[in-house]
Amino acid sequence: LIMAINKDSYRDNPLLKKIGVQVKYTQEQVQEYMRCAKDPVYFAENYIKIVNVDNGLMPFRMWDFQKDMLRLFHANRFAITKCPRQVGKTTTSVAYLLWLTLFSDTQNIAVLANKGALARDILAKYQLAYENLPMWLQQGVVTWNKGDVELENGSKIRADSTSSAAIRGGFNMRASDPFDLASDQVLWVIASNNLLKMDASFENATAVVKPGTGSLGELLPTSSPVLRYSPDGEIYISEEGISGKFLPRVSVFDSEGRFIRTFGQGGQKANTHVYLPGQFKSTLRDFAFGKNGQVYVTQYDATCGLNEYIKF
């Protein structure tokens, strides 16, 4: 299918509208625009498209919990969600970011991830959904690249890695990394392999634990870290390794971020697929805590495609 490029396109992209384009709305389009502007769930269900592994480009058909997430984001200044992997939480977040930048002027949004490439992948989902909107729903595009989008209404969205520099500045919204909330309303966040402590305002962050190369009390580089706050007030963080080496372990810190201990390691018996007690064989997925001090760690078993628990 060859699409004709017209004078209203942004930089010869027929899927994007440039700034200054006058739109002649039909009565039906005016009604739809007003309904979308009032209801992010209606907008997402009817106008956002996503890429599905089996079906390719298709409408975003949401589960009830995803609709609840959109309503949660819309009704609250601060929102924390705890979701399992691969359930569409990122797509749902992108849907809200798209709605917010389209229907609210001068929004300044940061999409942050532990790696810049991951943040740019999230922005790419936003851009895909934007390009598949009808022209009469789009804002004119001012800037459009892999790391930044700016729209004619003054709204901006930027993708970056989490760091002390990235989280500064006046942003209306930040979508960020793994975290857990302590009972005293302190938020603990992993950002670029730093353990950050945020106060109850969620505005001020202090780096309590910094990245390292393997020394006890330092955090190893990890692509998808897991952070959990235990019932007895300790912080559990999963780690993976450095320089392409798989060196999994769990580091434990007290409620002030002081190092306590590590446990677990990678490995297996020589020339076998047998793992000794306390050894991990793949990426760590989550923690759970028993009533009598037990710690359960999940890891992914690629041989059967399932998660399995290891008890410590």
TAWOLIN-V478230 format. One record per residue. N is the residue number from 0. PSI is psi in degrees with one decimal (NA if undefined). BURIAL is 1 if it has 16 or more other C-alpha atoms within 10 Angstrom, else 0. Layout:
n=N psi=PSI burial=BURIAL
n=N psi=PSI burial=BURIAL
//
This chain:
n=0 psi=121.1 burial=0
n=1 psi=122.0 burial=0
n=2 psi=137.7 burial=0
n=3 psi=135.0 burial=0
n=4 psi=127.3 burial=0
n=5 psi=173.3 burial=0
n=6 psi=-12.9 burial=0
n=7 psi=-0.9 burial=1
n=8 psi=150.2 burial=1
n=9 psi=115.8 burial=1
n=10 psi=48.1 burial=0
n=11 psi=15.8 burial=0
n=12 psi=108.1 burial=0
n=13 psi=-9.9 burial=1
n=14 psi=-5.4 burial=1
n=15 psi=145.5 burial=1
n=16 psi=134.6 burial=1
n=17 psi=171.1 burial=1
n=18 psi=153.4 burial=1
n=19 psi=6.8 burial=0
n=20 psi=125.2 burial=0
n=21 psi=131.5 burial=0
n=22 psi=129.3 burial=0
n=23 psi=102.5 burial=0
n=24 psi=142.5 burial=0
n=25 psi=166.7 burial=0
n=26 psi=-39.3 burial=0
n=27 psi=-40.2 burial=0
n=28 psi=-38.4 burial=0
n=29 psi=-43.9 burial=0
n=30 psi=-41.5 burial=0
n=31 psi=-41.4 burial=1
n=32 psi=-45.2 burial=1
n=33 psi=-38.1 burial=0
n=34 psi=-41.4 burial=0
n=35 psi=-40.5 burial=1
n=36 psi=-28.1 burial=1
n=37 psi=-25.0 burial=0
n=38 psi=101.9 burial=0
n=39 psi=-29.1 burial=1
n=40 psi=-45.4 burial=1
n=41 psi=-44.2 burial=0
n=42 psi=-47.8 burial=1
n=43 psi=-42.4 burial=1
n=44 psi=-31.9 burial=1
n=45 psi=-18.7 burial=0
n=46 psi=-12.2 burial=1
n=47 psi=136.6 burial=1
n=48 psi=146.7 burial=1
n=49 psi=168.9 burial=1
n=50 psi=120.3 burial=0
n=51 psi=140.9 burial=0
n=52 psi=-38.9 burial=0
n=53 psi=-34.2 burial=0
n=54 psi=-1.0 burial=0
n=55 psi=-145.3 burial=0
n=56 psi=126.1 burial=0
n=57 psi=162.1 burial=0
n=58 psi=151.9 burial=1
n=59 psi=98.9 burial=1
n=60 psi=109.0 burial=0
n=61 psi=147.6 burial=0
n=62 psi=165.1 burial=0
n=63 psi=-38.4 burial=0
n=64 psi=-28.9 burial=0
n=65 psi=-36.8 burial=1
n=66 psi=-40.4 burial=1
n=67 psi=-37.1 burial=0
n=68 psi=-44.5 burial=1
n=69 psi=-42.2 burial=1
n=70 psi=-37.1 burial=0
n=71 psi=-47.9 burial=0
n=72 psi=-39.8 burial=1
n=73 psi=-31.7 burial=1
n=74 psi=-11.0 burial=0
n=75 psi=141.8 burial=0
n=76 psi=-42.0 burial=0
n=77 psi=133.3 burial=0
n=78 psi=132.0 burial=0
n=79 psi=127.1 burial=0
n=80 psi=141.0 burial=0
n=81 psi=107.7 burial=0
n=82 psi=151.9 burial=0
n=83 psi=174.2 burial=0
n=84 psi=153.8 burial=0
n=85 psi=40.2 burial=0
n=86 psi=5.2 burial=0
n=87 psi=20.0 burial=0
n=88 psi=-36.7 burial=1
n=89 psi=-42.8 burial=0
n=90 psi=-39.6 burial=1
n=91 psi=-42.3 burial=1
n=92 psi=-41.6 burial=1
n=93 psi=-39.4 burial=1
n=94 psi=-41.2 burial=1
n=95 psi=-39.6 burial=1
n=96 psi=-39.7 burial=1
n=97 psi=-46.7 burial=1
n=98 psi=-43.8 burial=1
n=99 psi=-43.8 burial=1
n=100 psi=-27.1 burial=1
n=101 psi=-42.6 burial=1
n=102 psi=5.4 burial=1
n=103 psi=131.8 burial=0
n=104 psi=152.5 burial=0
n=105 psi=41.5 burial=1
n=106 psi=137.4 burial=1
n=107 psi=108.9 burial=1
n=108 psi=135.9 burial=1
n=109 psi=127.5 burial=1
n=110 psi=112.4 burial=1
n=111 psi=138.2 burial=1
n=112 psi=166.4 burial=1
n=113 psi=-19.1 burial=1
n=114 psi=141.7 burial=1
n=115 psi=-36.1 burial=1
n=116 psi=-38.0 burial=0
n=117 psi=-40.9 burial=1
n=118 psi=-39.4 burial=1
n=119 psi=-31.8 burial=1
n=120 psi=-38.6 burial=0
n=121 psi=-42.1 burial=1
n=122 psi=-34.3 burial=1
n=123 psi=-33.8 burial=1
n=124 psi=-41.7 burial=1
n=125 psi=-46.2 burial=1
n=126 psi=-37.6 burial=1
n=127 psi=-46.6 burial=1
n=128 psi=-39.3 burial=1
n=129 psi=-45.3 burial=1
n=130 psi=-20.3 burial=1
n=131 psi=12.1 burial=1
n=132 psi=150.5 burial=0
n=133 psi=149.7 burial=0
n=134 psi=-33.3 burial=1
n=135 psi=-11.8 burial=0
n=136 psi=-16.7 burial=1
n=137 psi=152.8 burial=1
n=138 psi=156.3 burial=1
n=139 psi=145.1 burial=1
n=140 psi=128.7 burial=1
n=141 psi=-46.8 burial=1
n=142 psi=138.6 burial=0
n=143 psi=100.5 burial=0
n=144 psi=-172.7 burial=0
n=145 psi=-19.0 burial=0
n=146 psi=-13.9 burial=1
n=147 psi=143.8 burial=0
n=148 psi=132.3 burial=1
n=149 psi=134.8 burial=1
n=150 psi=165.4 burial=1
n=151 psi=-25.7 burial=1
n=152 psi=6.2 burial=1
n=153 psi=-3.6 burial=1
n=154 psi=142.0 burial=1
n=155 psi=149.2 burial=1
n=156 psi=130.2 burial=1
n=157 psi=138.9 burial=1
n=158 psi=134.5 burial=1
n=159 psi=164.0 burial=1
n=160 psi=151.7 burial=1
n=161 psi=126.2 burial=1
n=162 psi=169.9 burial=1
n=163 psi=-32.2 burial=0
n=164 psi=-38.3 burial=0
n=165 psi=-30.4 burial=0
n=166 psi=8.3 burial=1
n=167 psi=158.9 burial=0
n=168 psi=171.5 burial=0
n=169 psi=90.7 burial=0
n=170 psi=138.5 burial=0
n=171 psi=-30.1 burial=0
n=172 psi=142.7 burial=1
n=173 psi=129.6 burial=1
n=174 psi=119.9 burial=1
n=175 psi=-162.4 burial=1
n=176 psi=-174.7 burial=1
n=177 psi=142.6 burial=1
n=178 psi=169.8 burial=1
n=179 psi=154.9 burial=1
n=180 psi=122.5 burial=1
n=181 psi=163.1 burial=1
n=182 psi=-22.3 burial=0
n=183 psi=20.9 burial=0
n=184 psi=27.4 burial=0
n=185 psi=131.9 burial=1
n=186 psi=125.1 burial=1
n=187 psi=129.4 burial=1
n=188 psi=140.3 burial=1
n=189 psi=121.4 burial=1
n=190 psi=116.0 burial=1
n=191 psi=44.1 burial=1
n=192 psi=20.9 burial=1
n=193 psi=141.9 burial=1
n=194 psi=113.8 burial=1
n=195 psi=139.8 burial=1
n=196 psi=122.6 burial=1
n=197 psi=142.8 burial=1
n=198 psi=-179.4 burial=0
n=199 psi=-20.0 burial=0
n=200 psi=-13.7 burial=0
n=201 psi=20.4 burial=0
n=202 psi=-29.2 burial=0
n=203 psi=125.3 burial=0
n=204 psi=139.8 burial=1
n=205 psi=131.1 burial=0
n=206 psi=112.3 burial=1
n=207 psi=-41.0 burial=0
n=208 psi=133.7 burial=1
n=209 psi=161.7 burial=1
n=210 psi=156.7 burial=1
n=211 psi=-161.9 burial=0
n=212 psi=10.8 burial=0
n=213 psi=-8.4 burial=0
n=214 psi=149.0 burial=0
n=215 psi=135.1 burial=0
n=216 psi=-6.3 burial=1
n=217 psi=153.7 burial=1
n=218 psi=127.8 burial=1
n=219 psi=149.2 burial=1
n=220 psi=130.1 burial=1
n=221 psi=129.3 burial=1
n=222 psi=-39.2 burial=1
n=223 psi=74.9 burial=1
n=224 psi=153.8 burial=1
n=225 psi=132.6 burial=1
n=226 psi=127.2 burial=1
n=227 psi=141.9 burial=1
n=228 psi=117.6 burial=1
n=229 psi=163.1 burial=1
n=230 psi=-27.7 burial=0
n=231 psi=14.1 burial=0
n=232 psi=17.2 burial=0
n=233 psi=152.9 burial=1
n=234 psi=122.0 burial=1
n=235 psi=129.6 burial=1
n=236 psi=130.7 burial=1
n=237 psi=145.0 burial=1
n=238 psi=161.7 burial=1
n=239 psi=-53.0 burial=1
n=240 psi=-177.9 burial=1
n=241 psi=153.8 burial=0
n=242 psi=40.8 burial=0
n=243 psi=0.3 burial=0
n=244 psi=138.9 burial=0
n=245 psi=104.0 burial=1
n=246 psi=66.7 burial=1
n=247 psi=144.6 burial=1
n=248 psi=169.0 burial=1
n=249 psi=124.9 burial=1
n=250 psi=141.0 burial=1
n=251 psi=133.4 burial=1
n=252 psi=156.8 burial=1
n=253 psi=-176.1 burial=1
n=254 psi=-9.2 burial=1
n=255 psi=2.5 burial=0
n=256 psi=13.5 burial=1
n=257 psi=136.2 burial=0
n=258 psi=137.7 burial=1
n=259 psi=-54.5 burial=0
n=260 psi=170.3 burial=0
n=261 psi=159.9 burial=1
n=262 psi=158.7 burial=0
n=263 psi=155.2 burial=1
n=264 psi=164.4 burial=1
n=265 psi=165.5 burial=1
n=266 psi=173.0 burial=1
n=267 psi=164.9 burial=0
n=268 psi=143.9 burial=0
n=269 psi=131.0 burial=0
n=270 psi=26.8 burial=0
n=271 psi=173.5 burial=0
n=272 psi=25.8 burial=0
n=273 psi=128.5 burial=0
n=274 psi=137.0 burial=0
n=275 psi=159.9 burial=0
n=276 psi=133.9 burial=0
n=277 psi=1.8 burial=0
n=278 psi=139.1 burial=1
n=279 psi=146.4 burial=1
n=280 psi=-4.1 burial=1
n=281 psi=-177.6 burial=1
n=282 psi=135.9 burial=1
n=283 psi=137.6 burial=1
n=284 psi=-37.5 burial=1
n=285 psi=169.8 burial=1
n=286 psi=153.0 burial=1
n=287 psi=152.4 burial=0
n=288 psi=129.9 burial=1
n=289 psi=171.7 burial=0
n=290 psi=-26.8 burial=0
n=291 psi=28.8 burial=0
n=292 psi=2.9 burial=0
n=293 psi=147.9 burial=0
n=294 psi=127.8 burial=1
n=295 psi=129.3 burial=0
n=296 psi=129.2 burial=1
n=297 psi=142.4 burial=1
n=298 psi=154.9 burial=1
n=299 psi=129.2 burial=1
n=300 psi=103.7 burial=0
n=301 psi=-22.0 burial=0
n=302 psi=-27.5 burial=0
n=303 psi=-2.2 burial=0
n=304 psi=25.8 burial=0
n=305 psi=159.8 burial=0
n=306 psi=144.7 burial=0
n=307 psi=149.4 burial=0
n=308 psi=141.9 burial=1
n=309 psi=131.6 burial=0
n=310 psi=133.9 burial=0
n=311 psi=NA burial=0
//
